[in-house]
Amino acid sequence: MPKANQFSQVEGPQASPTRRKYRSTKSNGLSSDRDVPFLLEDKLKSLGATFEKADELWGVKVVVDGHLITGQNPKSAKFVGEAILKALKYERMQECLML
């Protein structure tokens, strides 16, 4: 399993990871300072991703994009499960129609 800082080096050896301090209360409601190689939201956006997040801090957010189903936080877990179940039922229905 790659370490977190290896993801920032995917584009080539010239991409050296930078560490930055940030106050996590601003982004996730926690009160500790952390030393991280990069912020995932920033990295995804720099690679062209559309980043969505809940309107409220620790709010539920589930995104379904084709076969990719993601949830923002533990509070979203139930709804991620429901989205997976719905996707599996849809796939099974499609299989039955093709018989």
C-alpha positions as CSV (number, residue, x, y, z in Angstrom):
1,M,0.0,0.0,0.0
2,P,1.5,3.4,-1.0
3,K,2.1,6.0,1.7
4,A,0.1,9.2,1.4
5,N,3.0,11.3,0.2
6,Q,3.6,8.9,-2.7
7,F,0.3,9.9,-4.4
8,S,1.7,13.4,-5.0
9,Q,4.7,11.9,-6.9
10,V,2.5,10.0,-9.4
11,E,3.2,12.7,-12.1
12,G,6.9,12.1,-12.0
13,P,10.1,12.2,-10.0
14,Q,10.3,16.0,-10.3
15,A,7.1,16.3,-8.2
16,S,8.4,16.5,-4.7
17,P,5.7,16.5,-1.9
18,T,5.5,19.6,0.2
19,R,4.3,19.6,3.7
20,R,2.0,22.3,5.0
21,K,0.6,23.0,8.4
22,Y,-3.0,23.8,8.6
23,R,-5.5,24.3,11.3
24,S,-8.0,21.4,10.8
25,T,-10.9,23.2,12.6
26,K,-11.3,25.2,9.4
27,S,-11.8,22.2,7.2
28,N,-13.2,19.4,9.4
29,G,-14.0,20.7,12.9
30,L,-11.1,19.0,14.7
31,S,-8.9,21.1,16.9
32,S,-5.5,19.7,16.3
33,D,-2.8,20.9,14.0
34,R,-1.6,18.4,11.5
35,D,1.4,18.0,9.2
36,V,0.2,16.7,5.9
37,P,2.0,16.1,2.6
38,F,-1.0,17.7,0.6
39,L,-4.7,18.4,1.0
40,L,-6.7,15.8,-0.9
41,E,-9.3,18.4,-2.1
42,D,-6.5,20.6,-3.6
43,K,-4.8,17.6,-5.2
44,L,-8.1,16.3,-6.8
45,K,-8.9,19.7,-8.1
46,S,-5.4,20.2,-9.6
47,L,-5.9,16.9,-11.4
48,G,-9.2,18.1,-12.9
49,A,-11.6,16.5,-10.6
50,T,-14.9,18.0,-9.6
51,F,-14.9,18.1,-5.8
52,E,-18.2,18.2,-3.9
53,K,-18.8,18.5,-0.2
54,A,-21.7,18.8,2.2
55,D,-23.1,22.2,2.9
56,E,-22.8,21.7,6.6
57,L,-19.8,20.7,8.6
58,W,-20.0,16.9,9.1
59,G,-23.1,16.8,6.9
60,V,-24.1,13.8,4.9
61,K,-22.8,13.8,1.3
62,V,-22.9,10.9,-1.1
63,V,-21.9,11.2,-4.8
64,V,-22.7,8.5,-7.4
65,D,-20.8,8.9,-10.7
66,G,-21.2,5.8,-12.8
67,H,-19.7,2.9,-10.9
68,L,-18.0,5.2,-8.4
69,I,-19.9,5.8,-5.2
70,T,-18.3,7.9,-2.5
71,G,-19.3,9.3,0.9
72,Q,-17.7,12.3,2.7
73,N,-17.6,11.0,6.3
74,P,-18.8,8.4,8.7
75,K,-22.2,10.1,8.9
76,S,-22.7,9.3,5.2
77,A,-22.0,5.6,5.6
78,K,-25.7,4.5,5.7
79,F,-26.4,6.4,2.6
80,V,-23.4,5.1,0.8
81,G,-24.6,1.6,1.6
82,E,-28.1,2.4,0.2
83,A,-26.5,3.8,-3.0
84,I,-24.5,0.6,-3.4
85,L,-27.5,-1.6,-2.9
86,K,-29.5,0.5,-5.4
87,A,-26.6,0.2,-7.9
88,L,-26.4,-3.6,-7.4
89,K,-30.2,-4.0,-7.9
90,Y,-30.0,-1.9,-11.1
91,E,-27.1,-4.0,-12.4
92,R,-29.0,-7.2,-11.6
93,M,-32.1,-5.9,-13.4
94,Q,-30.0,-5.0,-16.4
95,E,-28.6,-8.6,-16.5
96,C,-32.1,-10.1,-16.3
97,L,-33.3,-7.9,-19.2
98,M,-30.4,-9.2,-21.3
99,L,-31.4,-12.9,-20.8
